Amino acid sequence: RQKLYDKALQYYEKALNIRILLLENEYNELRDSNRPEKIDMVNALDVGCGRCYYSIGRIFEKKEEFEKSISYHEKALKILHKNSALYDRDADIGGSYKSLGIAYEKLGNKAKAIENYENAIFTFHVKFGATHKKTLSVLAKLKKIQAI
């Protein structure tokens, strides 16, 4: 299983590096032309980077490398929030908050875990509703940590 995570990590890092290079090129062309289709491409590549950060964060969570997981999920959230009006990434945003909650809980930071679980619940509730399994699973984690 560890080898599969390492292989997945390799591919996501490669994908992220490609997206970053493309993003830099598109930014340069956008600066020179300011064409609407370039703006769309830059936004799409930016969201793609956010998705890569999210996926890499999930891999580090599975590998129980929680500090790295936190770093990548924070990067993902910054990008995904910035582009949330253009792209429906609420499931990824909620997933990042949930993963941050898990990481902070594992690292013993109860306050940060609760904060992120609450953000995940809010995001999932808005996206899927109060009775959806994603909302309920994070709610269970929140209740468990609050009982400690």
C-alpha positions, -999 to +999 in steps of 0.1 A: +000+000+000+028+024+009+043+019-026+010+028-042+008+060-022+044+069-032+036+062-069+005+083-067+024+111-050+050+110-078+023+114-105+004+142-086+036+161-081+045+157-118+010+169-127+013+198-103+046+209-118+032+207-153+002+228-143+024+254-127+045+257-158+014+260-180+000+285-155+032+306-157+031+306-195-006+315-196+000+344-171+027+357-193+005+355-224-024+370-205-003+399-194+006+405-231-029+401-246-056+403-219-079+381-240-109+366-222-101+330-233-067+334-216-084+345-184-105+313-185-074+292-191-055+308-162-085+302-139-089+266-150-052+259-145-053+275-111-082+253-101-063+223-114-033+232-092-058+234-063-070+199-071-035+186-072-027+202-038-059+186-024-049+152-038-014+154-025-027+164+009-049+134+010-020+111+001+000+126+030-030+121+053-032+084+043+006+081+049+000+097+083+024+126+075+000+151+090+022+183+089+027+178+051-010+171+047-019+203+065+005+223+042-010+210+010-046+213+021-040+249+032-026+256-003-056+239-019-081+259+001-064+292-008-068+284-045-102+267-044-117+295-023-103+321-047-120+304-077-152+291-060-174+316-078-162+303-112-160+265-105-181+243-082-153+229-060-173+228-027-168+191-023-130+196-025-132+225-001-152+205+024-128+175+019-098+197+026-114+211+058-122+175+069-087+164+062-073+194+081-096+184+110-083+149+110-046+160+108-050+185+136-068+159+157-040+134+152-015+161+161-034+169+193-046+203+184-083+199+194-092+236+188-080+236+152-095+202+146-129+214+158-126+246+137-119+226+105-146+200+112-171+228+116-160+244+083-163+210+066-198+204+080-209+239+069-195+234+034-210+199+030-243+210+044-246+238+019-234+215-010-252+182-001-276+188+027-278+180+064-285+142+059-258+135+033-232+109+043-203+134+039-220+159+063-229+132+088-195+116+088-178+149+097-205+156+123-197+123+139-160+132+141-169+166+156-191+151+183-164+125+191-137+151+196-160+174+215-168+146+239-131+141+248 
